[in-house]
């Protein structure tokens, strides 16, 4: 997401030569992209948490406790 915003900022700034407008437009693109990327963000966060719990062997205890 950050790469896309920076890319939009640079291209828009170079083409229109108005860096303030390019910055505001790139911020609006970032706000527009966020809802579409929300499932990916949640999935990555859950995977990171599961990896952390597995490293501490807590995931196995939780699964055995709830019989998952």
C-alpha positions as CSV (number, residue, x, y, z in Angstrom):
1,X,0.0,0.0,0.0
2,X,2.8,2.4,0.9
3,X,4.5,1.7,-2.4
4,X,1.4,2.5,-4.4
5,X,0.9,5.8,-2.5
6,X,4.5,6.8,-3.1
7,X,4.2,5.9,-6.7
8,X,1.0,7.9,-7.1
9,X,2.7,10.9,-5.3
10,X,5.7,10.9,-7.6
11,X,3.8,10.4,-10.9
12,X,1.2,13.0,-10.0
13,X,3.7,15.4,-8.7
14,X,6.0,15.1,-11.8
15,X,3.1,15.4,-14.2
16,X,1.1,18.3,-12.7
17,X,4.1,20.0,-10.9
18,X,1.8,20.8,-8.0
19,X,3.2,18.8,-5.1
20,X,0.6,19.8,-2.5
21,X,-2.2,18.6,-4.7
22,X,-0.3,15.4,-5.5
23,X,0.2,14.8,-1.8
24,X,-3.4,15.3,-1.0
25,X,-4.4,13.0,-3.9
26,X,-2.0,10.3,-2.7
27,X,-3.5,10.5,0.8
28,X,-7.0,10.1,-0.7
29,X,-5.8,7.0,-2.6
30,X,-4.4,5.5,0.6
31,X,-7.8,6.1,2.3
32,X,-9.6,4.5,-0.6
33,X,-7.3,1.5,-0.8
34,X,-7.5,0.7,3.0
35,X,-10.9,-1.0,3.0
36,X,-10.0,-3.3,0.2
37,X,-6.8,-4.4,1.9
38,X,-8.4,-4.9,5.3
39,X,-8.8,-8.7,4.9
40,X,-5.1,-9.0,4.0
41,X,-4.1,-6.9,7.0
42,X,-6.3,-9.0,9.4
43,X,-5.0,-12.3,7.9
44,X,-1.4,-11.2,8.3
45,X,-2.0,-10.2,11.9
46,X,-3.7,-13.4,12.7
47,X,-0.9,-15.4,11.1
48,X,1.7,-13.5,13.1
49,X,-0.2,-14.1,16.3
50,X,-0.5,-17.8,15.5
51,X,3.2,-18.1,14.8
52,X,4.0,-16.4,18.1
53,X,1.7,-18.7,20.1
54,X,3.1,-21.8,18.3
55,X,6.6,-20.7,19.2
56,X,5.6,-20.6,22.9
57,X,3.7,-23.9,22.5
58,X,0.5,-22.0,23.7
59,X,-1.4,-22.8,20.5
60,X,-1.4,-26.5,21.2
61,X,-2.6,-26.0,24.8
62,X,-5.4,-23.7,23.6
63,X,-6.5,-26.3,21.0
64,X,-6.4,-29.1,23.5
65,X,-8.4,-27.1,26.0
66,X,-11.2,-26.4,23.6
67,X,-10.8,-29.7,21.7
68,X,-10.3,-28.0,18.3
